[in-house]
Amino acid sequence: MTRLFHISDLHFGLEDPAALGWFRECVRREQPDAVLITGDLTMRARTHEFAAACDWIGALDVPVTVEVGNHDLPYFNPVERFFWPYRRIRGIERLVERELDLPGVAVVPLKTTARAQWRLDWSKGWVTPKALDKTLAAIDALPRGTTILVTAHHPLVEAGTRGRALTRGGALALRELAARGVAAVLTGHVHDAFDLVAQTDAGPIRMIGAGTLSQRIRSTPPSFNELRIDGNAIAVRVRNVEAVPTPDMQIPAIPPDALPPREPGEPVAPIHAVPPVDPPVH
């Protein structure tokens, strides 16, 4: 059996020190086979935020792979955003978009962030043809019978509430991943956990989302996912500082962003730990 810890949206700058300390102790005590981090290490990609994030990640004494989130691209320096977007993450550069090969299990990254897009909201995801081809090539090179997990920051859904596209190219990516028998796509971005099945023309594929370890909660307390993989079976437990049962921590659908639900019909976890006011964004 392989055991993985899946975390996301640490948001250093608005991190939750107690939640981060609790998680690090879980890693130290339990020694999972790997830690998968699906993006948004920082709040505003500032140098001091990346320094703190890199120090914290570097202290995890297990294999780690890191995806870059939309909050990890420079906000206030357009030159750096376009030409050197990952310069501030050099402390853990070797871990970024790193493929992990574990006994019988492979973790393959899929890039969903973009320096710019043909729409105003650059926080949304975009699976470019180049990014998808790179991921598919890595999958095609794996031995037959490998249980394949794909890590990305944005959930691979084309449309969210109010008709806003969350990840352009997401539907095509899901179809291609399903066609190759990928066991699950692991993502973050929306700050609530979920475990859903997407239907594609090539068959179903599982989508597993992690919550946040930051102050920016949406409808659940800080948490991470523990995945136990035995052959093709993947069991997911949403572990959290308040010991809330997993079913009460998972939202029934994927929202377009991480803002707390304020409108009727927005997906909310059964625990309904919605903050009374929106968390800060700076």
Contacts in CASP RR format, 6 or more apart in sequence:
PFRMAT RR
TARGET T0000
AUTHOR 0000-0000-0000
METHOD contacts of the structure
MODEL  1
MTRLFHISDLHFGLEDPAALGWFRECVRREQPDAVLITGDLTMRARTHEF
AAACDWIGALDVPVTVEVGNHDLPYFNPVERFFWPYRRIRGIERLVEREL
DLPGVAVVPLKTTARAQWRLDWSKGWVTPKALDKTLAAIDALPRGTTILV
TAHHPLVEAGTRGRALTRGGALALRELAARGVAAVLTGHVHDAFDLVAQT
DAGPIRMIGAGTLSQRIRSTPPSFNELRIDGNAIAVRVRNVEAVPTPDMQ
IPAIPPDALPPREPGEPVAPIHAVPPVDPPVH
1 228 0 8 1.000
1 229 0 8 1.000
1 230 0 8 1.000
2 33 0 8 1.000
2 102 0 8 1.000
2 103 0 8 1.000
2 104 0 8 1.000
2 105 0 8 1.000
2 228 0 8 1.000
2 229 0 8 1.000
2 230 0 8 1.000
3 30 0 8 1.000
3 32 0 8 1.000
3 33 0 8 1.000
3 226 0 8 1.000
3 227 0 8 1.000
3 228 0 8 1.000
3 229 0 8 1.000
4 32 0 8 1.000
4 33 0 8 1.000
4 34 0 8 1.000
4 35 0 8 1.000
4 36 0 8 1.000
4 107 0 8 1.000
4 149 0 8 1.000
4 226 0 8 1.000
4 227 0 8 1.000
4 229 0 8 1.000
5 23 0 8 1.000
5 26 0 8 1.000
5 27 0 8 1.000
5 32 0 8 1.000
5 34 0 8 1.000
5 35 0 8 1.000
5 36 0 8 1.000
5 224 0 8 1.000
5 225 0 8 1.000
5 226 0 8 1.000
5 227 0 8 1.000
6 35 0 8 1.000
6 36 0 8 1.000
6 38 0 8 1.000
6 186 0 8 1.000
6 208 0 8 1.000
6 209 0 8 1.000
6 210 0 8 1.000
6 224 0 8 1.000
6 225 0 8 1.000
6 226 0 8 1.000
6 227 0 8 1.000
7 23 0 8 1.000
7 35 0 8 1.000
7 36 0 8 1.000
7 37 0 8 1.000
7 38 0 8 1.000
7 210 0 8 1.000
7 211 0 8 1.000
7 213 0 8 1.000
7 224 0 8 1.000
7 225 0 8 1.000
8 37 0 8 1.000
8 38 0 8 1.000
8 39 0 8 1.000
8 40 0 8 1.000
8 153 0 8 1.000
8 187 0 8 1.000
8 188 0 8 1.000
8 189 0 8 1.000
8 209 0 8 1.000
8 210 0 8 1.000
8 211 0 8 1.000
8 212 0 8 1.000
8 213 0 8 1.000
9 39 0 8 1.000
9 40 0 8 1.000
9 188 0 8 1.000
9 189 0 8 1.000
9 191 0 8 1.000
9 210 0 8 1.000
9 211 0 8 1.000
9 212 0 8 1.000
9 213 0 8 1.000
9 214 0 8 1.000
9 216 0 8 1.000
9 258 0 8 1.000
10 20 0 8 1.000
10 37 0 8 1.000
10 39 0 8 1.000
10 40 0 8 1.000
10 41 0 8 1.000
10 42 0 8 1.000
10 53 0 8 1.000
10 56 0 8 1.000
10 212 0 8 1.000
10 213 0 8 1.000
10 214 0 8 1.000
11 40 0 8 1.000
11 41 0 8 1.000
11 42 0 8 1.000
11 43 0 8 1.000
11 71 0 8 1.000
11 212 0 8 1.000
11 214 0 8 1.000
11 215 0 8 1.000
11 216 0 8 1.000
12 41 0 8 1.000
12 42 0 8 1.000
12 43 0 8 1.000
12 49 0 8 1.000
12 50 0 8 1.000
12 52 0 8 1.000
12 53 0 8 1.000
12 56 0 8 1.000
13 42 0 8 1.000
13 43 0 8 1.000
13 44 0 8 1.000
13 46 0 8 1.000
13 49 0 8 1.000
13 52 0 8 1.000
14 43 0 8 1.000
14 214 0 8 1.000
14 215 0 8 1.000
14 216 0 8 1.000
14 279 0 8 1.000
14 280 0 8 1.000
15 52 0 8 1.000
15 213 0 8 1.000
15 214 0 8 1.000
15 215 0 8 1.000
16 213 0 8 1.000
16 214 0 8 1.000
16 215 0 8 1.000
16 222 0 8 1.000
18 241 0 8 1.000
19 213 0 8 1.000
19 214 0 8 1.000
19 222 0 8 1.000
19 241 0 8 1.000
20 56 0 8 1.000
20 213 0 8 1.000
22 241 0 8 1.000
23 213 0 8 1.000
23 224 0 8 1.000
24 56 0 8 1.000
24 59 0 8 1.000
24 60 0 8 1.000
26 224 0 8 1.000
26 239 0 8 1.000
27 35 0 8 1.000
27 60 0 8 1.000
27 61 0 8 1.000
27 62 0 8 1.000
28 61 0 8 1.000
31 61 0 8 1.000
31 62 0 8 1.000
32 62 0 8 1.000
32 226 0 8 1.000
33 62 0 8 1.000
33 63 0 8 1.000
33 102 0 8 1.000
33 105 0 8 1.000
34 62 0 8 1.000
34 63 0 8 1.000
34 64 0 8 1.000
34 65 0 8 1.000
34 100 0 8 1.000
34 102 0 8 1.000
34 107 0 8 1.000
35 60 0 8 1.000
35 62 0 8 1.000
35 63 0 8 1.000
35 64 0 8 1.000
35 65 0 8 1.000
36 64 0 8 1.000
36 65 0 8 1.000
36 100 0 8 1.000
36 107 0 8 1.000
36 149 0 8 1.000
36 151 0 8 1.000
36 186 0 8 1.000
37 57 0 8 1.000
37 64 0 8 1.000
37 65 0 8 1.000
37 66 0 8 1.000
37 67 0 8 1.000
38 67 0 8 1.000
38 151 0 8 1.000
38 152 0 8 1.000
38 153 0 8 1.000
38 186 0 8 1.000
38 187 0 8 1.000
38 188 0 8 1.000
38 189 0 8 1.000
38 209 0 8 1.000
38 210 0 8 1.000
39 66 0 8 1.000
39 67 0 8 1.000
39 68 0 8 1.000
39 69 0 8 1.000
39 71 0 8 1.000
39 72 0 8 1.000
39 153 0 8 1.000
39 188 0 8 1.000
39 189 0 8 1.000
40 69 0 8 1.000
40 70 0 8 1.000
40 71 0 8 1.000
40 72 0 8 1.000
40 153 0 8 1.000
40 188 0 8 1.000
40 189 0 8 1.000
41 49 0 8 1.000
41 50 0 8 1.000
41 53 0 8 1.000
41 57 0 8 1.000
41 66 0 8 1.000
41 68 0 8 1.000
41 69 0 8 1.000
41 71 0 8 1.000
41 72 0 8 1.000
41 89 0 8 1.000
42 49 0 8 1.000
42 50 0 8 1.000
42 53 0 8 1.000
42 71 0 8 1.000
42 72 0 8 1.000
43 49 0 8 1.000
43 71 0 8 1.000
43 214 0 8 1.000
43 281 0 8 1.000
43 282 0 8 1.000
44 71 0 8 1.000
44 75 0 8 1.000
44 76 0 8 1.000
44 282 0 8 1.000
45 71 0 8 1.000
45 72 0 8 1.000
45 73 0 8 1.000
45 74 0 8 1.000
45 75 0 8 1.000
45 88 0 8 1.000
46 88 0 8 1.000
47 88 0 8 1.000
50 72 0 8 1.000
50 88 0 8 1.000
50 89 0 8 1.000
53 92 0 8 1.000
54 89 0 8 1.000
54 91 0 8 1.000
54 92 0 8 1.000
57 64 0 8 1.000
57 66 0 8 1.000
57 92 0 8 1.000
57 95 0 8 1.000
58 64 0 8 1.000
58 92 0 8 1.000
63 100 0 8 1.000
63 102 0 8 1.000
64 92 0 8 1.000
64 95 0 8 1.000
64 98 0 8 1.000
65 95 0 8 1.000
65 97 0 8 1.000
65 98 0 8 1.000
65 99 0 8 1.000
65 100 0 8 1.000
65 107 0 8 1.000
65 109 0 8 1.000
65 151 0 8 1.000
66 92 0 8 1.000
66 95 0 8 1.000
66 96 0 8 1.000
66 97 0 8 1.000
66 98 0 8 1.000
67 96 0 8 1.000
67 97 0 8 1.000
67 109 0 8 1.000
67 111 0 8 1.000
67 112 0 8 1.000
67 151 0 8 1.000
67 152 0 8 1.000
67 153 0 8 1.000
68 86 0 8 1.000
68 89 0 8 1.000
68 96 0 8 1.000
68 97 0 8 1.000
68 111 0 8 1.000
68 113 0 8 1.000
68 153 0 8 1.000
69 112 0 8 1.000
69 113 0 8 1.000
69 153 0 8 1.000
69 154 0 8 1.000
69 189 0 8 1.000
70 113 0 8 1.000
70 122 0 8 1.000
70 123 0 8 1.000
70 124 0 8 1.000
70 125 0 8 1.000
70 153 0 8 1.000
70 154 0 8 1.000
70 189 0 8 1.000
71 123 0 8 1.000
72 89 0 8 1.000
72 113 0 8 1.000
73 81 0 8 1.000
73 85 0 8 1.000
73 113 0 8 1.000
73 115 0 8 1.000
74 80 0 8 1.000
74 81 0 8 1.000
74 85 0 8 1.000
74 88 0 8 1.000
75 81 0 8 1.000
80 87 0 8 1.000
81 115 0 8 1.000
82 115 0 8 1.000
82 116 0 8 1.000
85 115 0 8 1.000
86 93 0 8 1.000
86 96 0 8 1.000
89 96 0 8 1.000
97 109 0 8 1.000
97 111 0 8 1.000
98 109 0 8 1.000
99 106 0 8 1.000
99 107 0 8 1.000
99 108 0 8 1.000
99 109 0 8 1.000
99 138 0 8 1.000
100 106 0 8 1.000
100 107 0 8 1.000
104 145 0 8 1.000
104 146 0 8 1.000
104 147 0 8 1.000
104 231 0 8 1.000
105 146 0 8 1.000
105 147 0 8 1.000
105 148 0 8 1.000
105 149 0 8 1.000
105 229 0 8 1.000
106 139 0 8 1.000
106 142 0 8 1.000
106 146 0 8 1.000
106 147 0 8 1.000
106 148 0 8 1.000
106 149 0 8 1.000
107 149 0 8 1.000
107 150 0 8 1.000
107 151 0 8 1.000
108 135 0 8 1.000
108 138 0 8 1.000
108 139 0 8 1.000
108 142 0 8 1.000
108 148 0 8 1.000
108 149 0 8 1.000
108 150 0 8 1.000
108 151 0 8 1.000
109 135 0 8 1.000
109 150 0 8 1.000
109 151 0 8 1.000
109 152 0 8 1.000
110 127 0 8 1.000
110 131 0 8 1.000
110 132 0 8 1.000
110 135 0 8 1.000
110 150 0 8 1.000
110 151 0 8 1.000
110 152 0 8 1.000
110 173 0 8 1.000
110 185 0 8 1.000
111 127 0 8 1.000
111 128 0 8 1.000
111 131 0 8 1.000
111 134 0 8 1.000
111 135 0 8 1.000
111 152 0 8 1.000
112 125 0 8 1.000
112 126 0 8 1.000
112 127 0 8 1.000
112 131 0 8 1.000
112 152 0 8 1.000
112 153 0 8 1.000
112 154 0 8 1.000
112 156 0 8 1.000
112 167 0 8 1.000
113 125 0 8 1.000
113 126 0 8 1.000
113 153 0 8 1.000
113 154 0 8 1.000
114 122 0 8 1.000
114 125 0 8 1.000
114 126 0 8 1.000
114 128 0 8 1.000
116 122 0 8 1.000
117 124 0 8 1.000
117 125 0 8 1.000
117 126 0 8 1.000
117 168 0 8 1.000
121 164 0 8 1.000
123 257 0 8 1.000
124 154 0 8 1.000
124 164 0 8 1.000
124 165 0 8 1.000
124 166 0 8 1.000
124 167 0 8 1.000
124 168 0 8 1.000
125 153 0 8 1.000
125 154 0 8 1.000
125 166 0 8 1.000
125 167 0 8 1.000
125 168 0 8 1.000
126 167 0 8 1.000
126 168 0 8 1.000
126 169 0 8 1.000
127 152 0 8 1.000
127 156 0 8 1.000
127 167 0 8 1.000
127 168 0 8 1.000
127 169 0 8 1.000
127 170 0 8 1.000
127 172 0 8 1.000
127 173 0 8 1.000
132 169 0 8 1.000
132 172 0 8 1.000
132 173 0 8 1.000
132 176 0 8 1.000
135 150 0 8 1.000
135 173 0 8 1.000
135 177 0 8 1.000
136 176 0 8 1.000
136 180 0 8 1.000
139 148 0 8 1.000
139 150 0 8 1.000
139 177 0 8 1.000
139 180 0 8 1.000
139 182 0 8 1.000
140 180 0 8 1.000
142 148 0 8 1.000
147 183 0 8 1.000
147 229 0 8 1.000
147 231 0 8 1.000
147 232 0 8 1.000
147 234 0 8 1.000
148 180 0 8 1.000
148 181 0 8 1.000
148 182 0 8 1.000
148 183 0 8 1.000
149 182 0 8 1.000
149 183 0 8 1.000
149 184 0 8 1.000
149 185 0 8 1.000
149 186 0 8 1.000
150 177 0 8 1.000
150 182 0 8 1.000
150 184 0 8 1.000
150 185 0 8 1.000
150 186 0 8 1.000
151 185 0 8 1.000
151 186 0 8 1.000
151 187 0 8 1.000
152 185 0 8 1.000
152 186 0 8 1.000
152 187 0 8 1.000
153 187 0 8 1.000
153 188 0 8 1.000
153 189 0 8 1.000
154 166 0 8 1.000
154 167 0 8 1.000
154 187 0 8 1.000
154 188 0 8 1.000
154 189 0 8 1.000
155 166 0 8 1.000
155 167 0 8 1.000
155 185 0 8 1.000
155 187 0 8 1.000
155 188 0 8 1.000
155 189 0 8 1.000
155 190 0 8 1.000
155 207 0 8 1.000
155 209 0 8 1.000
155 254 0 8 1.000
156 167 0 8 1.000
156 169 0 8 1.000
156 170 0 8 1.000
156 171 0 8 1.000
156 173 0 8 1.000
156 174 0 8 1.000
156 185 0 8 1.000
156 187 0 8 1.000
156 198 0 8 1.000
156 207 0 8 1.000
157 166 0 8 1.000
157 167 0 8 1.000
157 170 0 8 1.000
157 171 0 8 1.000
157 198 0 8 1.000
157 207 0 8 1.000
157 254 0 8 1.000
158 165 0 8 1.000
158 166 0 8 1.000
158 167 0 8 1.000
158 168 0 8 1.000
158 169 0 8 1.000
158 170 0 8 1.000
158 171 0 8 1.000
159 165 0 8 1.000
159 166 0 8 1.000
160 166 0 8 1.000
160 254 0 8 1.000
160 255 0 8 1.000
160 256 0 8 1.000
161 255 0 8 1.000
161 256 0 8 1.000
161 263 0 8 1.000
161 265 0 8 1.000
161 266 0 8 1.000
162 256 0 8 1.000
163 256 0 8 1.000
164 256 0 8 1.000
166 254 0 8 1.000
166 256 0 8 1.000
167 173 0 8 1.000
171 200 0 8 1.000
174 185 0 8 1.000
174 198 0 8 1.000
174 200 0 8 1.000
174 205 0 8 1.000
174 207 0 8 1.000
175 200 0 8 1.000
175 201 0 8 1.000
175 202 0 8 1.000
176 202 0 8 1.000
177 185 0 8 1.000
177 205 0 8 1.000
178 198 0 8 1.000
178 200 0 8 1.000
178 202 0 8 1.000
178 203 0 8 1.000
178 204 0 8 1.000
178 205 0 8 1.000
179 202 0 8 1.000
179 203 0 8 1.000
181 205 0 8 1.000
182 205 0 8 1.000
183 206 0 8 1.000
183 229 0 8 1.000
183 232 0 8 1.000
183 234 0 8 1.000
184 205 0 8 1.000
184 206 0 8 1.000
184 207 0 8 1.000
184 208 0 8 1.000
184 234 0 8 1.000
185 205 0 8 1.000
185 206 0 8 1.000
185 207 0 8 1.000
185 208 0 8 1.000
186 208 0 8 1.000
186 209 0 8 1.000
186 210 0 8 1.000
186 225 0 8 1.000
187 207 0 8 1.000
187 208 0 8 1.000
187 209 0 8 1.000
187 210 0 8 1.000
188 209 0 8 1.000
188 210 0 8 1.000
188 211 0 8 1.000
189 257 0 8 1.000
189 258 0 8 1.000
190 209 0 8 1.000
190 211 0 8 1.000
190 218 0 8 1.000
190 251 0 8 1.000
190 254 0 8 1.000
190 255 0 8 1.000
190 257 0 8 1.000
190 258 0 8 1.000
191 211 0 8 1.000
191 212 0 8 1.000
191 214 0 8 1.000
191 216 0 8 1.000
191 217 0 8 1.000
191 218 0 8 1.000
191 220 0 8 1.000
191 258 0 8 1.000
192 211 0 8 1.000
192 218 0 8 1.000
192 219 0 8 1.000
192 220 0 8 1.000
192 249 0 8 1.000
192 250 0 8 1.000
192 251 0 8 1.000
192 255 0 8 1.000
192 267 0 8 1.000
192 269 0 8 1.000
193 209 0 8 1.000
193 210 0 8 1.000
193 211 0 8 1.000
193 220 0 8 1.000
193 223 0 8 1.000
193 225 0 8 1.000
193 238 0 8 1.000
193 249 0 8 1.000
193 250 0 8 1.000
193 251 0 8 1.000
193 269 0 8 1.000
194 207 0 8 1.000
194 208 0 8 1.000
194 209 0 8 1.000
194 250 0 8 1.000
194 251 0 8 1.000
194 252 0 8 1.000
194 253 0 8 1.000
194 254 0 8 1.000
195 206 0 8 1.000
195 207 0 8 1.000
195 208 0 8 1.000
195 209 0 8 1.000
195 236 0 8 1.000
195 250 0 8 1.000
196 206 0 8 1.000
196 207 0 8 1.000
196 252 0 8 1.000
196 253 0 8 1.000
196 254 0 8 1.000
197 204 0 8 1.000
197 205 0 8 1.000
197 206 0 8 1.000
197 207 0 8 1.000
198 204 0 8 1.000
198 205 0 8 1.000
198 206 0 8 1.000
198 207 0 8 1.000
206 234 0 8 1.000
207 254 0 8 1.000
208 225 0 8 1.000
208 227 0 8 1.000
208 234 0 8 1.000
208 236 0 8 1.000
209 225 0 8 1.000
210 223 0 8 1.000
210 224 0 8 1.000
210 225 0 8 1.000
211 220 0 8 1.000
211 222 0 8 1.000
211 223 0 8 1.000
211 224 0 8 1.000
211 225 0 8 1.000
211 238 0 8 1.000
212 218 0 8 1.000
212 222 0 8 1.000
212 223 0 8 1.000
212 258 0 8 1.000
213 222 0 8 1.000
213 223 0 8 1.000
213 224 0 8 1.000
214 222 0 8 1.000
215 279 0 8 1.000
215 280 0 8 1.000
216 258 0 8 1.000
216 279 0 8 1.000
216 280 0 8 1.000
216 281 0 8 1.000
217 260 0 8 1.000
217 273 0 8 1.000
217 275 0 8 1.000
217 279 0 8 1.000
218 255 0 8 1.000
218 258 0 8 1.000
218 259 0 8 1.000
218 260 0 8 1.000
218 261 0 8 1.000
218 274 0 8 1.000
219 251 0 8 1.000
219 260 0 8 1.000
219 261 0 8 1.000
219 268 0 8 1.000
219 269 0 8 1.000
219 271 0 8 1.000
219 272 0 8 1.000
219 273 0 8 1.000
219 274 0 8 1.000
220 240 0 8 1.000
220 244 0 8 1.000
220 249 0 8 1.000
220 251 0 8 1.000
220 269 0 8 1.000
220 271 0 8 1.000
220 273 0 8 1.000
221 240 0 8 1.000
221 241 0 8 1.000
221 242 0 8 1.000
221 244 0 8 1.000
221 271 0 8 1.000
221 273 0 8 1.000
222 240 0 8 1.000
222 241 0 8 1.000
223 238 0 8 1.000
223 239 0 8 1.000
223 240 0 8 1.000
223 241 0 8 1.000
223 249 0 8 1.000
224 238 0 8 1.000
224 239 0 8 1.000
224 240 0 8 1.000
225 236 0 8 1.000
225 237 0 8 1.000
225 238 0 8 1.000
225 239 0 8 1.000
226 236 0 8 1.000
226 237 0 8 1.000
226 238 0 8 1.000
226 239 0 8 1.000
227 234 0 8 1.000
227 235 0 8 1.000
227 236 0 8 1.000
228 234 0 8 1.000
228 235 0 8 1.000
228 237 0 8 1.000
229 235 0 8 1.000
236 246 0 8 1.000
237 246 0 8 1.000
238 244 0 8 1.000
238 246 0 8 1.000
238 249 0 8 1.000
238 250 0 8 1.000
240 249 0 8 1.000
244 271 0 8 1.000
247 270 0 8 1.000
248 269 0 8 1.000
248 270 0 8 1.000
248 271 0 8 1.000
249 269 0 8 1.000
249 270 0 8 1.000
249 271 0 8 1.000
250 269 0 8 1.000
251 267 0 8 1.000
251 268 0 8 1.000
251 269 0 8 1.000
252 267 0 8 1.000
253 267 0 8 1.000
254 267 0 8 1.000
255 261 0 8 1.000
255 266 0 8 1.000
255 267 0 8 1.000
259 278 0 8 1.000
260 274 0 8 1.000
260 275 0 8 1.000
260 278 0 8 1.000
260 279 0 8 1.000
261 267 0 8 1.000
261 268 0 8 1.000
261 274 0 8 1.000
268 274 0 8 1.000
END
